[in-house]
Amino acid sequence: MAAKAKKNTFEQVPTSKQGDQVLRRRKRSRKLLRNLARSIIRLFRGITGK
């Protein structure tokens, strides 16, 4: 039983690290998308304002 538990925890560590990297990438892309959306809205407002 102890050996099985050790194996499971050992396998979970690298996968969790990969998951963190993916989450970080997703957060970064979300930030970029938000910034792009804001700039586009500003451009549209500027065009309509003129």
N, CA, C and O atoms as CSV, one atom per row, in Angstrom:
chain,resi,resn,atom,element,x,y,z
A,1,MET,N,N,0.837,-1.212,0.000
A,1,MET,CA,C,0.000,0.000,0.000
A,1,MET,C,C,0.870,1.261,0.000
A,1,MET,O,O,0.606,2.213,-0.734
A,2,ALA,N,N,1.910,1.246,0.837
A,2,ALA,CA,C,2.783,2.424,0.962
A,2,ALA,C,C,3.472,2.711,-0.377
A,2,ALA,O,O,3.575,3.863,-0.798
A,3,ALA,N,N,3.944,1.639,-1.042
A,3,ALA,CA,C,4.642,1.808,-2.323
A,3,ALA,C,C,3.688,2.415,-3.360
A,3,ALA,O,O,4.074,3.288,-4.137
A,4,LYS,N,N,2.442,1.940,-3.357
A,4,LYS,CA,C,1.450,2.453,-4.317
A,4,LYS,C,C,1.217,3.948,-4.096
A,4,LYS,O,O,1.181,4.725,-5.050
A,5,ALA,N,N,1.061,4.341,-2.842
A,5,ALA,CA,C,0.816,5.753,-2.509
A,5,ALA,C,C,1.994,6.603,-2.968
A,5,ALA,O,O,1.805,7.679,-3.536
A,6,LYS,N,N,3.212,6.118,-2.719
A,6,LYS,CA,C,4.421,6.863,-3.120
A,6,LYS,C,C,4.434,7.051,-4.633
A,6,LYS,O,O,4.726,8.141,-5.125
A,7,LYS,N,N,4.121,5.994,-5.363
A,7,LYS,CA,C,4.136,6.050,-6.830
A,7,LYS,C,C,3.128,7.092,-7.326
A,7,LYS,O,O,3.438,7.880,-8.218
A,8,ASN,N,N,1.930,7.095,-6.751
A,8,ASN,CA,C,0.886,8.037,-7.168
A,8,ASN,C,C,1.322,9.478,-6.947
A,8,ASN,O,O,1.159,10.318,-7.832
A,9,THR,N,N,1.877,9.769,-5.770
A,9,THR,CA,C,2.298,11.140,-5.472
A,9,THR,C,C,3.431,11.542,-6.406
A,9,THR,O,O,3.485,12.681,-6.868
A,10,PHE,N,N,4.336,10.607,-6.685
A,10,PHE,CA,C,5.475,10.908,-7.561
A,10,PHE,C,C,4.984,11.249,-8.967
A,10,PHE,O,O,5.523,12.141,-9.621
A,11,GLU,N,N,3.952,10.529,-9.428
A,11,GLU,CA,C,3.409,10.773,-10.772
A,11,GLU,C,C,2.633,12.096,-10.836
A,11,GLU,O,O,2.584,12.742,-11.883
A,12,GLN,N,N,2.037,12.488,-9.721
A,12,GLN,CA,C,1.203,13.696,-9.703
A,12,GLN,C,C,2.033,14.975,-9.751
A,12,GLN,O,O,1.560,15.991,-10.259
A,13,VAL,N,N,3.253,14.945,-9.237
A,13,VAL,CA,C,4.060,16.174,-9.142
A,13,VAL,C,C,4.341,16.801,-10.513
A,13,VAL,O,O,4.003,17.969,-10.705
A,14,PRO,N,N,4.948,16.081,-11.484
A,14,PRO,CA,C,5.253,16.693,-12.782
A,14,PRO,C,C,4.002,17.160,-13.526
A,14,PRO,O,O,4.024,18.209,-14.170
A,15,THR,N,N,2.912,16.393,-13.444
A,15,THR,CA,C,1.689,16.766,-14.154
A,15,THR,C,C,1.121,18.061,-13.579
A,15,THR,O,O,0.637,18.913,-14.324
A,16,SER,N,N,1.181,18.209,-12.245
A,16,SER,CA,C,0.655,19.433,-11.617
A,16,SER,C,C,1.488,20.629,-12.058
A,16,SER,O,O,0.950,21.716,-12.271
A,17,LYS,N,N,2.807,20.434,-12.198
A,17,LYS,CA,C,3.683,21.528,-12.648
A,17,LYS,C,C,3.280,21.949,-14.058
A,17,LYS,O,O,3.199,23.143,-14.343
A,18,GLN,N,N,3.029,20.991,-14.937
A,18,GLN,CA,C,2.607,21.296,-16.310
A,18,GLN,C,C,1.286,22.056,-16.283
A,18,GLN,O,O,1.098,23.010,-17.038
A,19,GLY,N,N,0.366,21.631,-15.406
A,19,GLY,CA,C,-0.931,22.292,-15.286
A,19,GLY,C,C,-0.757,23.749,-14.896
A,19,GLY,O,O,-1.439,24.625,-15.428
A,20,ASP,N,N,0.172,24.015,-13.948
A,20,ASP,CA,C,0.439,25.393,-13.520
A,20,ASP,C,C,0.914,26.226,-14.704
A,20,ASP,O,O,0.484,27.365,-14.885
A,21,GLN,N,N,1.811,25.644,-15.515
A,21,GLN,CA,C,2.339,26.371,-16.679
A,21,GLN,C,C,1.201,26.718,-17.635
A,21,GLN,O,O,1.140,27.836,-18.146
A,22,VAL,N,N,0.305,25.775,-17.878
A,22,VAL,CA,C,-0.822,26.000,-18.790
A,22,VAL,C,C,-1.715,27.109,-18.241
A,22,VAL,O,O,-2.150,27.993,-18.980
A,23,LEU,N,N,-1.986,27.052,-16.918
A,23,LEU,CA,C,-2.834,28.072,-16.286
A,23,LEU,C,C,-2.197,29.443,-16.433
A,23,LEU,O,O,-2.876,30.423,-16.741
A,24,ARG,N,N,-0.877,29.508,-16.210
A,24,ARG,CA,C,-0.165,30.782,-16.327
A,24,ARG,C,C,-0.296,31.325,-17.744
A,24,ARG,O,O,-0.545,32.514,-17.944
A,25,ARG,N,N,-0.126,30.444,-18.726
A,25,ARG,CA,C,-0.230,30.858,-20.140
A,25,ARG,C,C,-1.637,31.385,-20.415
A,25,ARG,O,O,-1.802,32.410,-21.077
A,26,ARG,N,N,-2.651,30.682,-19.903
A,26,ARG,CA,C,-4.045,31.085,-20.131
A,26,ARG,C,C,-4.296,32.449,-19.507
A,26,ARG,O,O,-4.937,33.303,-20.120
A,27,LYS,N,N,-3.796,32.664,-18.293
A,27,LYS,CA,C,-3.976,33.950,-17.613
A,27,LYS,C,C,-3.332,35.060,-18.426
A,27,LYS,O,O,-3.904,36.138,-18.587
A,28,ARG,N,N,-2.121,34.784,-18.945
A,28,ARG,CA,C,-1.397,35.776,-19.750
A,28,ARG,C,C,-2.204,36.123,-20.994
A,28,ARG,O,O,-2.361,37.297,-21.329
A,29,SER,N,N,-2.718,35.101,-21.681
A,29,SER,CA,C,-3.478,35.326,-22.917
A,29,SER,C,C,-4.751,36.109,-22.602
A,29,SER,O,O,-5.168,36.963,-23.385
A,30,ARG,N,N,-5.371,35.818,-21.450
A,30,ARG,CA,C,-6.589,36.538,-21.057
A,30,ARG,C,C,-6.277,38.015,-20.882
A,30,ARG,O,O,-7.033,38.879,-21.327
A,31,LYS,N,N,-5.147,38.299,-20.223
A,31,LYS,CA,C,-4.740,39.698,-20.005
A,31,LYS,C,C,-4.557,40.387,-21.349
A,31,LYS,O,O,-5.027,41.507,-21.548
A,32,LEU,N,N,-3.870,39.714,-22.276
A,32,LEU,CA,C,-3.623,40.292,-23.601
A,32,LEU,C,C,-4.950,40.546,-24.315
A,32,LEU,O,O,-5.140,41.596,-24.928
A,33,LEU,N,N,-5.861,39.584,-24.232
A,33,LEU,CA,C,-7.163,39.730,-24.895
A,33,LEU,C,C,-7.918,40.917,-24.312
A,33,LEU,O,O,-8.547,41.680,-25.046
A,34,ARG,N,N,-7.854,41.072,-22.986
A,34,ARG,CA,C,-8.545,42.193,-22.334
A,34,ARG,C,C,-7.963,43.516,-22.807
A,34,ARG,O,O,-8.698,44.455,-23.112
A,35,ASN,N,N,-6.630,43.583,-22.865
A,35,ASN,CA,C,-5.970,44.816,-23.317
A,35,ASN,C,C,-6.371,45.128,-24.755
A,35,ASN,O,O,-6.656,46.278,-25.087
A,36,LEU,N,N,-6.392,44.106,-25.603
A,36,LEU,CA,C,-6.777,44.298,-27.010
A,36,LEU,C,C,-8.213,44.807,-27.091
A,36,LEU,O,O,-8.502,45.741,-27.838
A,37,ALA,N,N,-9.106,44.195,-26.327
A,37,ALA,CA,C,-10.519,44.597,-26.334
A,37,ALA,C,C,-10.642,46.057,-25.919
A,37,ALA,O,O,-11.396,46.820,-26.522
A,38,ARG,N,N,-9.895,46.441,-24.881
A,38,ARG,CA,C,-9.947,47.832,-24.401
A,38,ARG,C,C,-9.480,48.792,-25.488
A,38,ARG,O,O,-10.116,49.817,-25.735
A,39,SER,N,N,-8.368,48.457,-26.135
A,39,SER,CA,C,-7.822,49.342,-27.175
A,39,SER,C,C,-8.799,49.451,-28.349
A,39,SER,O,O,-8.971,50.528,-28.919
A,40,ILE,N,N,-9.438,48.331,-28.707
A,40,ILE,CA,C,-10.403,48.342,-29.815
A,40,ILE,C,C,-11.590,49.236,-29.447
A,40,ILE,O,O,-12.053,50.031,-30.265
A,41,ILE,N,N,-12.080,49.100,-28.202
A,41,ILE,CA,C,-13.218,49.922,-27.747
A,41,ILE,C,C,-12.827,51.394,-27.793
A,41,ILE,O,O,-13.618,52.239,-28.211
A,42,ARG,N,N,-11.602,51.700,-27.361
A,42,ARG,CA,C,-11.122,53.090,-27.389
A,42,ARG,C,C,-11.095,53.608,-28.823
A,42,ARG,O,O,-11.512,54.735,-29.090
A,43,LEU,N,N,-10.602,52.780,-29.746
A,43,LEU,CA,C,-10.532,53.180,-31.158
A,43,LEU,C,C,-11.934,53.470,-31.688
A,43,LEU,O,O,-12.161,54.497,-32.329
A,44,PHE,N,N,-12.881,52.555,-31.418
A,44,PHE,CA,C,-14.254,52.745,-31.895
A,44,PHE,C,C,-14.852,54.018,-31.322
A,44,PHE,O,O,-15.524,54.770,-32.030
A,45,ARG,N,N,-14.604,54.263,-30.021
A,45,ARG,CA,C,-15.139,55.470,-29.378
A,45,ARG,C,C,-14.538,56.712,-30.031
A,45,ARG,O,O,-15.227,57.708,-30.251
A,46,GLY,N,N,-13.239,56.636,-30.337
A,46,GLY,CA,C,-12.575,57.770,-30.973
A,46,GLY,C,C,-13.155,58.031,-32.353
A,46,GLY,O,O,-13.370,59.184,-32.726
A,47,ILE,N,N,-13.415,56.959,-33.127
A,47,ILE,CA,C,-13.970,57.103,-34.481
A,47,ILE,C,C,-15.383,57.681,-34.394
A,47,ILE,O,O,-15.723,58.602,-35.135
A,48,THR,N,N,-16.211,57.136,-33.483
A,48,THR,CA,C,-17.595,57.603,-33.350
A,48,THR,C,C,-17.615,59.021,-32.787
A,48,THR,O,O,-18.478,59.821,-33.147
A,49,GLY,N,N,-16.657,59.338,-31.895
A,49,GLY,CA,C,-16.579,60.677,-31.302
A,49,GLY,C,C,-16.283,61.726,-32.356
A,49,GLY,O,O,-16.814,62.835,-32.309
A,50,LYS,N,N,-15.421,61.364,-33.320
A,50,LYS,CA,C,-15.050,62.303,-34.392
A,50,LYS,C,C,-16.252,62.474,-35.316
A,50,LYS,O,O,-16.178,63.219,-36.293
